[in-house]
Amino acid sequence: MGAVNLERLARHTNLPDAARRILSRPEKVLSQVLTLLTNGNEMLETSCHLVCHCTVRGPAKGGIRMASNVTLEETAILAELMTWKTALVGIPFGGGKSSIGLDPATLEPFQKTAVIKEYVHLHGAELLSGSYVPAPDLGTTARDMAIIYGETHRLESVTGKPPSVGGLPGRAEATGHGVALTARLAARELLGRDVQDLTVAVQGFGNVGSWACRFLDEAGARIVAITDSCGGIRNDDRLPIADIVAYAGQTRTVTGFNGDQIDSASLLAMDVDLLIPAAVENVLTEANASDVRASFIVEAANGPTTPQADAVLADRGIPVVPDILANSGGVVASYVEWRNAKSGSITSKRDTYATIADRQELAFRHVMDLSREKSIPLRLAAEIVACDELVNALQDRAWI
C-alpha cells in the first residue's frame, strides 16, 4: 500500500479508475549507483534514488534525503506524499523525492560537497529541465542546495538555498512556522482554546521540531518535553526553549540539558494537550497508539503515524492533523522561492510567513469543514480535498 489508501478514498469521493491507476504508482523511478574516489584510494559507493510520483499539477517537488538506511521504497512513499501535499495547499507542483544512501555525519565537508556535485551529475537532466526541483531534507542543508545551484547555474533548479544566493528569507523555519500555525488553528477548533498555556510534547528537535518549539513558545504554549535521537528532557512547568536551542546548537542534542530525562517512548505517552511527532516515520504504531494520552496530535514529520495507529487513535477520539497539512509550510515557501527565481521578484520574511498562513489556513478550513460535514477523520478529509484537485488537473490535461 502507498502513502494514501486509494481504495478507501474512492468510497468517499470521485476517484475515476483511470485516475486511481495513475496515482497508484510513480511516473518515473531512477536508481543509480553513486561512486566517488575520496581520500587516496578510498571509494564511496552507494545507492542514489529519484522518484517523480505525479507531475500533472507541475514539476516534481521534494527534498533530498541523505541517510545510510534510506531505501527506494521510503523515497517513493515520500514522493507520493508530496503529490498530495502540494495539491492540498494549491501550489503548482507535483510530488517528488530523492535520496542518497550515506550518513552525512561520517563525511568530511569536502567529501559531502563532492557527493552533492556527483548527485547533480547523476540527475542533471531532471534538474536542468526543471522536471524535478529539490530542497533540503533529512541530512541535507541550505549549503548543499547552494552547491547544486553552483553546478546548474539556474536559480530555479533548487529551493532551500541560503538567502545570500537567491534563497528565501524565512525558508529555513518555514515548515516549523507552518506546524506552529496549524497547532494554533487546531487548538481553537478542537479544544476551543488559544495556544497560551497549552501543554506540548515534541518528539524530534531537528529543523522542524526546533522551529515549531520556538514559534509555539513565543505564542505562549508550554513546551514540557522534548526528545531527539540521543534522549530527551522534561519539565512539567515549562522548558526554556531559547536556552535549549542554544545548547543543542553547540552539542547537537538536547540530552544533558538541565531537567528530568525522558525517552521518546515515554514522551509519546505523556498526558499533554498536544503531541507533535517531528522526527521520522512510523513512530506511532498499533503497539503504542493505545498509550497516547494527548488531546490531539499534529504531525510535523512525514508519515509518523501508521495506518493501524491511525485507526486506534480514531477509535479513541484523538484527532490527528495529518502531515500533508501540518508540515506543508516548507513546500509553500519553496514555491515562493521558485517563483521568485523565475520572475526576479524579492520577498521579505514577513511576506513568506503571510503566504504560508494564506495557503495553510485556507487548506485547514476546507479540511475541518469537510471533516465535520462528513463526520470523518481529518486525514481522510485532507486526502479528499487533495484528491479533488488532482482529479480536476488530470481531466484538464486530458490525462483521463
C-alpha positions in Angstrom: 0.0 0.0 0.0 1.2 3.5 -0.8 1.0 6.6 1.4 -2.7 7.1 0.6 -5.3 4.3 0.7 -6.9 4.9 -2.7 -9.5 2.1 -2.2 -10.8 3.9 1.0 -10.6 7.3 -0.7 -12.7 6.1 -3.7 -15.5 5.2 -1.3 -15.8 8.8 -0.2 -15.1 11.0 -3.3 -15.0 10.9 -7.1 -11.8 8.9 -8.0 -12.2 7.6 -11.5 -10.5 4.3 -12.2 -8.0 5.9 -14.6 -7.0 8.5 -12.0 -6.6 5.8 -9.5 -4.2 3.8 -11.7 -2.2 7.0 -12.3 -2.0 7.9 -8.6 -1.2 4.3 -7.5 2.3 4.3 -8.9 5.1 6.7 -9.6 5.7 8.2 -13.1 9.4 7.9 -13.0 11.9 6.0 -10.8 15.7 6.4 -11.3 18.0 4.2 -9.2 21.7 4.7 -9.8 25.0 3.9 -8.0 26.9 6.9 -6.8 30.6 6.2 -6.8 33.3 8.7 -5.7 37.0 8.5 -5.1 37.8 10.4 -2.0 41.0 10.3 0.2 43.7 8.4 -1.6 42.2 5.2 -2.9 39.1 5.3 -0.7 35.9 4.7 -2.7 32.5 5.9 -1.7 29.8 3.7 -3.3 26.1 3.9 -2.5 22.6 4.0 -4.0 21.0 7.2 -5.2 17.3 7.3 -6.0 15.0 9.8 -7.6 11.2 9.3 -7.7 8.7 11.5 -9.5 5.3 10.4 -8.4 2.8 12.6 -10.3 3.5 15.8 -12.3 0.1 16.6 -13.5 -0.1 19.8 -11.5 3.6 20.9 -12.1 7.2 19.8 -11.7 8.0 17.1 -9.1 8.9 18.8 -5.8 10.6 17.2 -2.9 13.7 17.2 -0.8 17.0 15.2 -0.9 17.2 12.8 2.0 20.7 11.7 2.9 20.8 8.8 5.4 22.6 5.4 5.5 19.4 3.5 5.8 17.3 5.3 3.2 15.5 3.0 0.7 13.8 3.2 -2.6 10.5 2.3 -1.0 10.9 5.1 1.5 11.8 7.6 -1.2 8.7 6.6 -3.3 6.3 7.0 -0.3 7.7 10.4 0.5 7.4 11.4 -3.2 3.8 10.3 -3.1 3.1 12.4 0.0 4.4 15.4 -1.8 1.8 14.9 -4.6 -1.0 15.1 -2.1 0.6 17.8 0.0 1.1 20.2 -2.9 -2.4 19.6 -4.2 -3.9 20.2 -0.7 -2.4 23.6 -0.4 -3.0 24.5 -4.0 0.5 25.2 -5.3 1.5 24.2 -8.9 3.9 21.4 -8.1 3.8 17.6 -8.2 5.3 15.0 -5.9 9.0 14.1 -6.0 11.8 12.9 -3.7 15.4 11.8 -4.0 17.8 10.1 -1.7 21.5 9.3 -1.1 22.4 6.3 1.0 25.1 7.9 3.1 25.3 9.1 6.7 26.3 12.7 6.4 27.8 12.6 9.9 30.6 10.3 8.6 31.6 12.7 5.8 34.1 15.5 5.9 32.8 18.8 4.5 34.8 18.4 1.3 33.5 14.9 0.9 29.9 15.9 1.2 30.4 18.7 -1.3 31.8 16.1 -3.7 28.9 13.8 -3.1 26.4 16.6 -3.8 28.2 17.5 -7.0 28.1 13.9 -8.1 24.4 13.8 -7.3 24.0 16.7 -9.7 26.0 14.8 -12.4 23.7 11.8 -12.0 20.4 13.7 -12.1 21.5 16.7 -14.3 18.8 16.1 -16.9 16.0 16.3 -14.4 17.5 19.3 -12.6 18.3 21.3 -15.8 14.9 20.6 -17.4 13.1 21.7 -14.3 11.1 18.4 -14.1 12.4 17.8 -10.6 13.1 20.6 -8.1 14.9 19.5 -4.9 15.2 21.1 -1.5 16.8 20.2 1.8 15.5 17.2 3.8 16.9 14.9 6.5 20.7 15.0 6.2 21.0 17.9 3.7 21.2 21.6 4.2 20.9 25.0 2.6 24.6 24.9 1.8 24.1 21.7 -0.1 21.4 23.4 -2.2 23.8 26.3 -2.9 26.3 23.8 -4.2 23.6 22.4 -6.5 22.9 25.9 -7.8 26.6 26.3 -8.3 26.6 23.3 -10.6 23.4 24.1 -12.6 23.7 27.9 -12.6 19.9 28.1 -12.6 18.3 29.7 -9.5 15.0 28.0 -10.1 16.6 24.5 -10.3 16.7 24.1 -6.5 15.0 25.7 -3.5 16.0 26.0 0.2 19.2 27.9 -0.8 20.7 30.5 1.6 19.2 34.0 1.1 22.7 35.2 0.0 22.4 33.1 -3.2 18.8 33.5 -4.2 17.2 31.8 -1.3 14.1 33.0 0.5 14.1 34.8 3.8 12.1 32.6 6.2 12.6 29.4 4.2 14.7 27.7 6.9 12.0 28.0 9.5 9.0 27.8 7.1 8.0 24.2 8.0 8.2 24.7 11.7 6.3 28.0 11.3 3.5 26.2 9.5 3.4 23.4 12.1 3.0 26.0 14.9 0.3 27.9 12.9 -1.6 24.6 12.3 -1.3 23.8 16.0 -2.8 27.1 16.9 -5.7 26.7 14.5 -6.3 23.1 15.6 -6.3 24.1 19.3 -9.1 26.6 18.7 -11.2 24.2 16.6 -10.6 21.0 18.5 -10.3 22.2 22.1 -11.9 25.7 22.0 -8.7 27.1 23.4 -6.0 29.5 22.3 -2.4 28.2 22.4 -1.5 30.1 25.6 -0.6 27.6 28.3 -1.3 24.6 26.0 1.0 21.8 27.2 3.0 20.4 24.4 5.4 17.4 23.9 7.6 17.3 20.9 9.4 14.3 19.6 12.3 15.4 17.4 14.4 18.6 17.7 15.9 19.0 14.2 15.0 21.9 11.9 11.2 21.4 12.0 10.9 20.4 15.7 13.1 23.1 17.0 11.4 25.9 15.0 8.0 24.6 15.9 9.0 24.8 19.5 10.3 28.4 19.1 7.1 29.6 17.5 4.8 27.9 19.9 6.9 29.1 22.9 6.7 32.7 21.6 2.9 32.3 21.3 2.7 31.2 25.0 2.4 27.5 24.8 4.1 25.4 27.5 6.6 23.0 25.9 7.1 20.4 28.7 9.1 17.7 27.0 11.5 17.3 24.0 13.3 14.2 22.7 15.8 13.6 19.9 17.7 10.6 18.7 20.0 10.7 21.8 17.5 11.2 24.6 15.3 13.9 26.0 14.4 16.3 28.7 11.2 17.1 30.6 10.0 19.9 32.8 6.3 19.9 33.7 6.2 23.6 34.3 7.9 24.8 31.1 11.1 24.2 29.2 13.3 27.3 28.4 13.2 26.9 24.6 15.7 29.7 23.8 18.3 28.2 26.1 17.7 24.7 24.7 18.1 25.9 21.2 21.4 27.5 22.1 22.5 24.3 23.9 21.5 22.0 21.1 23.3 24.2 18.6 26.6 23.5 20.4 26.1 19.9 21.4 23.8 18.7 18.6 21.4 17.2 21.1 19.1 18.2 23.9 20.4 15.4 26.1 22.3 16.7 29.1 20.4 20.0 29.4 19.1 20.7 32.9 15.9 18.9 33.6 14.4 15.4 34.1 15.5 12.9 31.5 12.9 11.2 29.3 12.9 8.9 26.3 10.8 9.0 23.2 8.5 6.1 24.2 7.6 7.9 27.4 7.2 11.2 25.7 4.6 9.7 23.2 2.5 8.6 26.2 2.6 11.9 28.1 -0.6 13.4 29.4 -0.5 16.7 27.4 -2.8 18.8 25.3 -0.7 18.5 22.1 1.7 15.8 20.9 3.9 16.7 17.9 5.9 13.9 16.3 8.6 15.8 14.4 11.3 13.2 13.9 10.9 10.2 11.5 8.3 7.9 10.0 6.2 5.2 11.8 6.8 6.3 15.5 3.1 5.9 16.4 2.2 2.3 15.8 -0.5 -0.2 16.7 1.7 -1.2 19.6 1.8 2.2 21.3 -1.2 4.2 20.0 -3.3 2.9 22.9 -0.8 4.6 25.3 -1.2 8.1 23.8 -2.9 10.5 26.2 -2.6 13.7 24.3 -5.8 15.6 23.4 -4.8 15.9 19.8 -1.8 15.3 17.5 -0.1 17.5 14.9 2.1 15.6 12.5 5.3 17.6 11.9 7.2 14.7 10.5 6.3 12.8 7.3 4.3 9.7 7.9 4.8 9.4 11.7 1.6 7.5 12.2 1.0 4.1 10.7 -2.5 3.3 9.3 -3.1 0.8 12.2 -2.2 3.5 14.8 -4.5 5.9 12.9 -7.4 3.6 13.4 -6.7 3.1 17.1 -6.4 6.9 17.6 -9.7 7.5 15.7 -11.5 4.9 17.8 -10.2 6.6 20.9 -11.4 10.0 19.7 -7.9 11.6 19.4 -7.8 13.9 16.4 -4.7 13.7 14.2 -3.9 16.7 12.0 -2.1 15.0 9.1 1.4 15.6 7.8 0.2 16.8 4.3 -1.5 19.7 6.0 0.6 20.4 9.1 4.1 20.4 7.6 3.2 22.0 4.2 4.7 25.4 5.1 8.1 24.3 3.8 6.8 23.5 0.3 4.7 26.7 0.2 7.9 28.7 0.9 9.7 26.6 -1.7 7.1 27.6 -4.2 7.6 31.3 -3.4 11.4 30.9 -3.8 11.0 29.0 -7.1 8.5 31.6 -8.4 10.9 34.5 -7.4 13.8 32.8 -9.2 11.8 32.7 -12.4 10.4 36.3 -12.1 13.2 38.2 -10.4 10.8 39.2 -7.5 12.1 39.8 -4.0 10.1 38.6 -0.9 10.6 39.6 2.7 10.4 37.2 5.6 7.0 38.8 6.6 5.7 38.1 3.1 6.9 34.5 3.3 5.1 34.0 6.6 1.9 35.6 5.1 1.9 33.3 2.1 2.3 30.2 4.3 -0.6 31.4 6.5 -2.8 32.1 3.5 -2.3 28.7 1.9 -2.4 26.7 5.1 -5.3 28.5 6.7 -7.4 28.0 3.6 -6.5 24.3 3.4 -7.1 23.9 7.1 -10.6 25.4 6.8 -11.5 23.2 3.9 -10.3 20.1 5.7 -12.0 21.0 9.0 -15.3 21.8 7.3 -15.3 18.6 5.3 -14.4 16.5 8.4 -17.4 17.9 10.3 -19.7 17.7 7.4 -19.0 14.0 6.7 -18.0 13.0 10.3 -14.7 11.7 9.0 -11.1 11.9 10.4 -9.0 14.9 9.4 -6.6 12.8 7.4 -9.3 11.4 5.2 -10.8 14.9 4.8 -7.4 16.2 3.7 -7.0 13.4 1.2 -10.4 14.1 -0.3 -9.6 17.8 -0.7 -6.3 17.0 -2.4 -7.9 14.2 -4.5 -10.5 16.6 -6.0 -7.6 18.9 -7.0 -5.7 16.1 -8.6 -8.7 14.7 -10.5 -9.5 18.1 -11.9 -6.0 18.5 -13.1 -5.9 15.1 -14.7 -9.1 15.9 -16.5 -8.0 19.4 -17.5 -4.8 18.0 -19.0 -6.6 15.2 -20.8 -4.7 12.5 -18.8 -8.0 10.8 -18.1 
